[in-house]
Amino acid sequence: MSSTLIVNARLVNEGREFEGDLRIEHGRIARIGTGLQAHTHETVVDANGRRLLPGMIDDQVHFREPGMEYKADIATESAAAVAGGLTTFMDMPNTSPPTLNAEALEDKYRRAHGRAWGNYGFYMGASNDNLEAIQRLNPRSAPGIKVFMGASTGNMLVDNPETLDAIFRDAPTPIITHCEDTPMIDAELARYKAKYGDDIPVSCHPDIRSREACKKSTELAISLARRHDTRLHVLHISTADELALFQPGPIEGKRITAETCVHFLRFDRADYERLGNRIKCNPAIKDAADREALIAALANDVIDVLATDHAPHTIEEKAKPYLSAPSGLPLVQYALLAALELVHEGKLTTAQVVQKFAHAPARLFDVRNRGFLREGYAADLVLIDDAPLTVHADDVLSKCGWSPFEGTTFHSRVASTWVNGVLAWDGRQLVGDAMGQRLEFDR
């Protein structure tokens, strides 16, 4: 493996932005400094003052494999992620079959080997009847255990109180939760069906999957975590109401952490009229005031992690009426650019984006040697060019072939992405072969 020297970069790492050079050798960051001299036969990349970031770690994706490969698979979605500067992903267990035991978990790792463009980890799922599998889980084999405390695909809604309590008591890894109260949602849906029949407007989605349902379920998860001193991470916070449930401050030392997603920061209720089911997701995108509160909570370290919840569906599925259209949207290719828009708007710094999208998930899940620009760490890197990029459907690498950001012009673009020291995206196309590696967890 040849070495690469990136010179004249503006490195962003651990709260700092500084001018410097970075050398890659044998897939690792070998040296960070200034005035580094090129070796014989070394590839030299002149960053020309552009920002060099650690590759983003997306701890919440649905790549649909196995069972739903007609809409997405590990190869296509990881390619889209790498094109967007996301070099590591953690995939959810609600596939077909669901990932509810060690055998299903290892099957996913086998599928990813040699096909994933980014580094990969897979969650174990929880159900009402797989407690023993959770108790036997090797904590180094998965980033965490996913608990759906709201309706989900297949047999993955954990609504048995005794089982839920035992999962929080015995989990050998962090628990990550989808928090929405299903009985409250069902009651609201019945009320809207009575009013509209089968022709419910998609603009009602945030009222059916209400802020009250989110808050009630989040309160339950936090109470269980406090009872058992569980390491809990609450996914995709969508409301201002839930923010008071979390403590501000650095992620180090926290036992309960919160996450929000890119689409909650770029869309709000007004966008349903324009985009309809394309932005239908669970939890629902809510009001403009929620969006602004979530951005402030990121800046103030109330929310610890930023992710995508990338969940592609075909455009034909999304064109169905509200009740039939599935929830979820493809996001990995443009998520980092969407987050960097907040930097251009003066609402976050680049260092804060890196903290939420790279450092924090690496710390939270005990990821070995990734998520930072540090000597000896894996050379997962993304070079950002502050040149405009307009999103077109023809450029979307996700198998579904569409993006909710179509027509949007971002102020930045991904100029290069390296995965394990190898150039994987050159700003225009994928390069070489899929070089993703299985994640290792220091536990």
RADA-V388574 format. One record per residue. RES is the residue in one small letter. SS is DSSP state (helix for helix, strand for strand, loop for the rest). Layout:
# RADA-V388574
RES&SS ; RES&SS
This chain:
# RADA-V388574
m&loop ; s&loop ; s&loop ; t&strand ; l&strand ; i&strand ; v&strand ; n&strand ; a&strand ; r&strand ; l&strand ; v&strand ; n&strand ; e&loop ; g&loop ; r&strand ; e&strand ; f&strand ; e&strand ; g&strand ; d&strand ; l&strand ; r&strand ; i&strand ; e&strand ; h&loop ; g&loop ; r&strand ; i&strand ; a&strand ; r&strand ; i&strand ; g&strand ; t&loop ; g&loop ; l&loop ; q&loop ; a&loop ; h&loop ; t&loop ; h&loop ; e&loop ; t&strand ; v&strand ; v&strand ; d&strand ; a&loop ; n&loop ; g&loop ; r&loop ; r&strand ; l&strand ; l&strand ; p&strand ; g&loop ; m&strand ; i&strand ; d&strand ; d&strand ; q&strand ; v&strand ; h&strand ; f&loop ; r&loop ; e&loop ; p&loop ; g&loop ; m&loop ; e&loop ; y&loop ; k&loop ; a&loop ; d&loop ; i&helix ; a&helix ; t&helix ; e&helix ; s&helix ; a&helix ; a&helix ; a&helix ; v&helix ; a&helix ; g&loop ; g&loop ; l&strand ; t&strand ; t&strand ; f&strand ; m&strand ; d&strand ; m&loop ; p&loop ; n&loop ; t&loop ; s&loop ; p&loop ; p&loop ; t&loop ; l&loop ; n&loop ; a&helix ; e&helix ; a&helix ; l&helix ; e&helix ; d&helix ; k&helix ; y&helix ; r&helix ; r&helix ; a&helix ; h&loop ; g&loop ; r&loop ; a&loop ; w&loop ; g&loop ; n&strand ; y&strand ; g&strand ; f&strand ; y&loop ; m&strand ; g&strand ; a&loop ; s&loop ; n&loop ; d&loop ; n&loop ; l&helix ; e&helix ; a&helix ; i&helix ; q&helix ; r&loop ; l&loop ; n&loop ; p&loop ; r&loop ; s&loop ; a&loop ; p&loop ; g&strand ; i&strand ; k&strand ; v&strand ; f&strand ; m&strand ; g&loop ; a&loop ; s&loop ; t&loop ; g&loop ; n&loop ; m&loop ; l&strand ; v&loop ; d&loop ; n&loop ; p&helix ; e&helix ; t&helix ; l&helix ; d&helix ; a&helix ; i&helix ; f&helix ; r&helix ; d&helix ; a&loop ; p&loop ; t&loop ; p&strand ; i&strand ; i&strand ; t&strand ; h&strand ; c&strand ; e&loop ; d&loop ; t&helix ; p&helix ; m&helix ; i&helix ; d&helix ; a&helix ; e&helix ; l&helix ; a&helix ; r&helix ; y&helix ; k&helix ; a&helix ; k&helix ; y&helix ; g&loop ; d&loop ; d&loop ; i&loop ; p&loop ; v&helix ; s&helix ; c&helix ; h&helix ; p&helix ; d&helix ; i&helix ; r&loop ; s&loop ; r&helix ; e&helix ; a&helix ; c&helix ; k&helix ; k&helix ; s&helix ; t&helix ; e&helix ; l&helix ; a&helix ; i&helix ; s&helix ; l&helix ; a&helix ; r&helix ; r&helix ; h&helix ; d&loop ; t&loop ; r&loop ; l&strand ; h&strand ; v&strand ; l&loop ; h&loop ; i&loop ; s&loop ; t&loop ; a&loop ; d&helix ; e&helix ; l&helix ; a&helix ; l&helix ; f&loop ; q&loop ; p&loop ; g&loop ; p&loop ; i&loop ; e&loop ; g&loop ; k&loop ; r&loop ; i&strand ; t&strand ; a&strand ; e&strand ; t&strand ; c&strand ; v&helix ; h&helix ; f&helix ; l&helix ; r&helix ; f&loop ; d&loop ; r&helix ; a&helix ; d&helix ; y&helix ; e&helix ; r&helix ; l&helix ; g&helix ; n&helix ; r&helix ; i&helix ; k&loop ; c&loop ; n&loop ; p&loop ; a&loop ; i&loop ; k&loop ; d&loop ; a&helix ; a&helix ; d&helix ; r&helix ; e&helix ; a&helix ; l&helix ; i&helix ; a&helix ; a&helix ; l&helix ; a&helix ; n&loop ; d&loop ; v&loop ; i&loop ; d&loop ; v&strand ; l&strand ; a&strand ; t&loop ; d&loop ; h&strand ; a&strand ; p&loop ; h&loop ; t&loop ; i&helix ; e&helix ; e&helix ; k&helix ; a&loop ; k&loop ; p&loop ; y&loop ; l&loop ; s&loop ; a&loop ; p&loop ; s&loop ; g&loop ; l&loop ; p&loop ; l&loop ; v&loop ; q&loop ; y&loop ; a&helix ; l&helix ; l&helix ; a&helix ; a&helix ; l&helix ; e&helix ; l&helix ; v&helix ; h&helix ; e&loop ; g&loop ; k&loop ; l&loop ; t&loop ; t&helix ; a&helix ; q&helix ; v&helix ; v&helix ; q&helix ; k&helix ; f&helix ; a&helix ; h&helix ; a&helix ; p&helix ; a&helix ; r&helix ; l&helix ; f&loop ; d&loop ; v&strand ; r&loop ; n&loop ; r&loop ; g&loop ; f&loop ; l&loop ; r&loop ; e&loop ; g&loop ; y&loop ; a&strand ; a&loop ; d&loop ; l&strand ; v&strand ; l&strand ; i&strand ; d&strand ; d&loop ; a&loop ; p&loop ; l&strand ; t&strand ; v&loop ; h&loop ; a&helix ; d&helix ; d&helix ; v&loop ; l&loop ; s&loop ; k&loop ; c&loop ; g&loop ; w&loop ; s&loop ; p&loop ; f&loop ; e&loop ; g&loop ; t&loop ; t&strand ; f&strand ; h&loop ; s&loop ; r&strand ; v&strand ; a&strand ; s&strand ; t&strand ; w&strand ; v&strand ; n&loop ; g&loop ; v&strand ; l&strand ; a&strand ; w&strand ; d&loop ; g&loop ; r&loop ; q&loop ; l&strand ; v&loop ; g&loop ; d&loop ; a&loop ; m&loop ; g&loop ; q&loop ; r&strand ; l&loop ; e&loop ; f&strand ; d&loop ; r&loop
